[in-house]
Amino acid sequence: MSQVLTIVANPRSNSFTRRLLQSFLSAYSRRNPADVITELDVYQCDIPVIDDAVIKAWDKPLQERSPADLAVLSRIDRFTDQFIAADKIVIASPMWNLHFPPQLLAYLATVMVAGKTFVYTEQGCQGLLHDKPVMLLHVRGGVFSEGPLQAMDFATPHLRSLCGMIGLTDFRSVICEGIEQAPDQAEKLLQQAMRQAEQMAETF
């Protein structure tokens, strides 16, 4: 039995993002009925900000951290530890302004914690997580996989790099793009992506 952490980053209840995610999860559950799927909606929970108090607390040796420091870090640890404990990660998000929504970026900062998900070595960063596949379900208004906008896709490469930094090299994705560029084709494009998601769920 696997623990599947699903991170959702779209505040709209009936968005293309959620429809794509539901298609994937339905197919996945049929294939893996015993697995436990936990949904984390980053717009429905209090994602902490990495601020001065957090950085100062991280900089202190463990034995020197005050109760206030530990309280500040516990808000981060909640998300870091949940991510570490999961066997599989699914991230469902649209592209906003050439990147992910700000709440997802804030969440990702709670995962990138030195000493917990990666360490610094003389050779650079070394990831501490392994054998955990990551699936990105990504909806984009324009076409960024090819053509003139390709160099402006800062979302998918960023997430792939972050995953690699913490040791997660099994990175997969389903991209639904062009829905605003060709609104008359939006539903067709989504259906195509949903079929791909269902196929990829079979081997995730």
C-alpha positions as CSV (number, residue, x, y, z in Angstrom):
1,M,0.0,0.0,0.0
2,S,1.4,3.4,-1.0
3,Q,0.8,6.8,0.4
4,V,0.0,9.3,-2.4
5,L,0.3,13.0,-1.6
6,T,-1.7,15.1,-4.0
7,I,-1.0,18.8,-4.0
8,V,-3.6,21.0,-5.7
9,A,-2.9,24.6,-6.6
10,N,-6.0,26.1,-8.1
11,P,-8.6,28.0,-6.1
12,R,-11.4,27.4,-8.7
13,S,-13.6,24.4,-7.8
14,N,-14.4,23.3,-11.3
15,S,-11.1,24.3,-13.0
16,F,-9.5,22.4,-15.8
17,T,-6.7,21.6,-13.3
18,R,-9.1,19.8,-11.0
19,R,-10.8,18.0,-13.8
20,L,-7.5,16.7,-15.1
21,L,-6.5,15.7,-11.6
22,Q,-9.8,13.8,-11.0
23,S,-9.3,11.9,-14.2
24,F,-5.8,10.9,-13.2
25,L,-6.9,9.9,-9.6
26,S,-9.9,8.0,-10.7
27,A,-7.8,5.8,-13.1
28,Y,-5.1,5.5,-10.4
29,S,-7.6,4.4,-7.7
30,R,-9.1,1.7,-10.0
31,R,-5.6,0.3,-10.5
32,N,-4.5,0.7,-6.9
33,P,-7.6,0.5,-4.7
34,A,-5.6,-0.1,-1.5
35,D,-3.5,3.0,-1.8
36,V,-4.2,6.0,0.4
37,I,-4.6,9.4,-1.4
38,T,-4.2,12.5,0.7
39,E,-5.2,15.9,-0.9
40,L,-3.4,19.1,0.1
41,D,-5.1,22.1,-1.3
42,V,-2.6,25.0,-0.9
43,Y,-5.4,27.5,-1.1
44,Q,-7.3,25.9,1.8
45,C,-4.5,25.6,4.3
46,D,-2.1,28.0,6.0
47,I,1.1,27.8,4.0
48,P,3.8,29.5,6.1
49,V,6.1,32.1,4.6
50,I,9.9,31.6,4.9
51,D,10.5,34.9,6.8
52,D,13.2,36.3,9.1
53,A,12.0,34.4,12.1
54,V,12.2,31.1,10.2
55,I,15.7,31.8,8.9
56,K,17.0,32.8,12.3
57,A,15.5,29.7,13.9
58,W,17.1,27.5,11.2
59,D,20.5,29.2,11.8
60,K,20.5,28.2,15.5
61,P,21.9,24.8,16.7
62,L,19.0,22.5,17.7
63,Q,19.9,22.8,21.4
64,E,19.8,26.6,21.3
65,R,16.4,26.9,19.7
66,S,13.8,28.5,22.0
67,P,10.2,27.4,22.3
68,A,9.3,30.3,20.0
69,D,11.8,29.1,17.4
70,L,10.4,25.5,17.6
71,A,6.9,26.8,17.2
72,V,7.9,28.8,14.1
73,L,9.6,25.8,12.6
74,S,6.8,23.4,13.5
75,R,4.6,25.1,10.9
76,I,7.3,24.4,8.3
77,D,8.0,20.8,9.5
78,R,4.3,19.9,9.1
79,F,4.6,20.2,5.4
80,T,8.1,18.9,5.0
81,D,7.5,15.8,7.0
82,Q,4.3,15.0,5.1
83,F,6.1,15.3,1.8
84,I,9.0,13.1,3.0
85,A,6.6,10.4,4.3
86,A,4.7,10.1,1.1
87,D,5.5,7.3,-1.4
88,K,4.3,9.2,-4.4
89,I,3.7,12.9,-5.2
90,V,1.1,14.3,-7.5
91,I,1.1,18.1,-8.2
92,A,-1.9,19.6,-10.1
93,S,-1.4,23.3,-11.0
94,P,-2.1,25.8,-13.8
95,M,0.5,28.2,-15.2
96,W,0.0,31.7,-14.0
97,N,2.2,34.5,-15.4
98,L,4.7,32.0,-16.8
99,H,5.1,30.2,-13.5
100,F,3.1,28.4,-10.8
101,P,0.6,30.1,-8.6
102,P,2.2,31.9,-5.6
103,Q,0.7,29.5,-3.0
104,L,2.4,26.5,-4.7
105,L,5.7,28.3,-4.8
106,A,5.3,29.1,-1.1
107,Y,4.6,25.4,-0.4
108,L,7.6,24.2,-2.4
109,A,9.7,26.4,-0.1
110,T,8.6,24.3,2.8
111,V,9.8,21.2,1.1
112,M,13.3,22.5,0.2
113,V,14.8,22.3,3.7
114,A,18.5,21.7,4.2
115,G,19.2,18.8,6.4
116,K,15.8,17.2,5.7
117,T,15.4,16.9,2.0
118,F,18.9,17.8,0.9
119,V,22.4,18.6,2.2
120,Y,25.2,20.7,1.1
121,T,28.5,18.9,0.3
122,E,31.8,19.8,-1.3
123,Q,30.4,18.6,-4.5
124,G,27.2,20.7,-4.2
125,C,23.7,19.8,-3.2
126,Q,22.9,16.1,-2.5
127,G,19.3,15.0,-2.4
128,L,18.1,12.9,0.5
129,L,14.9,11.6,-1.1
130,H,14.9,8.7,-3.5
131,D,12.5,6.3,-5.2
132,K,9.6,8.7,-5.0
133,P,7.9,9.4,-8.3
134,V,6.5,12.8,-9.0
135,M,3.6,13.5,-11.4
136,L,2.9,17.0,-12.6
137,L,-0.6,17.7,-14.0
138,H,-0.2,21.1,-15.6
139,V,-2.7,23.3,-17.4
140,R,-1.5,26.3,-19.5
141,G,-3.4,28.9,-21.5
142,G,-0.7,29.2,-24.2
143,V,1.5,26.6,-26.0
144,F,4.9,26.5,-24.3
145,S,6.1,23.0,-25.2
146,E,7.3,24.3,-28.6
147,G,7.3,27.4,-30.7
148,P,8.1,31.0,-29.7
149,L,6.9,30.7,-26.1
150,Q,9.0,27.6,-25.2
151,A,11.8,29.7,-23.6
152,M,9.2,31.3,-21.4
153,D,8.1,28.2,-19.6
154,F,9.6,28.8,-16.1
155,A,7.3,26.5,-14.3
156,T,8.0,22.9,-15.4
157,P,11.8,23.2,-15.6
158,H,11.8,24.8,-12.2
159,L,9.9,22.0,-10.6
160,R,11.9,19.4,-12.3
161,S,15.1,21.1,-11.1
162,L,13.8,21.3,-7.5
163,C,12.9,17.6,-7.5
164,G,16.3,16.7,-8.8
165,M,17.9,18.8,-6.1
166,I,16.2,16.7,-3.4
167,G,16.9,13.4,-5.2
168,L,13.6,12.9,-7.0
169,T,14.6,12.1,-10.6
170,D,11.5,10.1,-11.6
171,F,9.6,13.2,-12.8
172,R,6.6,12.8,-15.1
173,S,4.1,15.2,-16.5
174,V,0.8,15.6,-18.4
175,I,0.5,19.0,-20.0
176,C,-2.8,20.5,-21.2
177,E,-1.9,23.7,-23.1
178,G,-3.4,26.2,-25.5
179,I,-6.8,26.4,-23.8
180,E,-6.9,30.2,-23.9
181,Q,-5.0,30.5,-27.1
182,A,-7.6,28.4,-28.8
183,P,-10.7,28.7,-26.6
184,D,-13.0,27.0,-29.1
185,Q,-10.7,23.9,-28.8
186,A,-10.3,24.1,-25.0
187,E,-12.6,21.2,-24.1
188,K,-11.1,19.0,-26.8
189,L,-7.6,19.8,-25.5
190,L,-8.6,18.9,-22.0
191,Q,-10.2,15.6,-23.0
192,Q,-7.0,14.7,-24.8
193,A,-5.0,15.5,-21.7
194,M,-7.4,13.5,-19.5
195,R,-7.0,10.4,-21.7
196,Q,-3.2,10.8,-21.4
197,A,-3.5,11.2,-17.6
198,E,-5.5,8.0,-17.4
199,Q,-3.0,6.1,-19.4
200,M,-0.1,7.4,-17.2
201,A,-2.0,6.5,-14.0
202,E,-1.7,2.9,-15.0
203,T,2.0,2.8,-14.4
204,F,2.5,5.5,-11.8
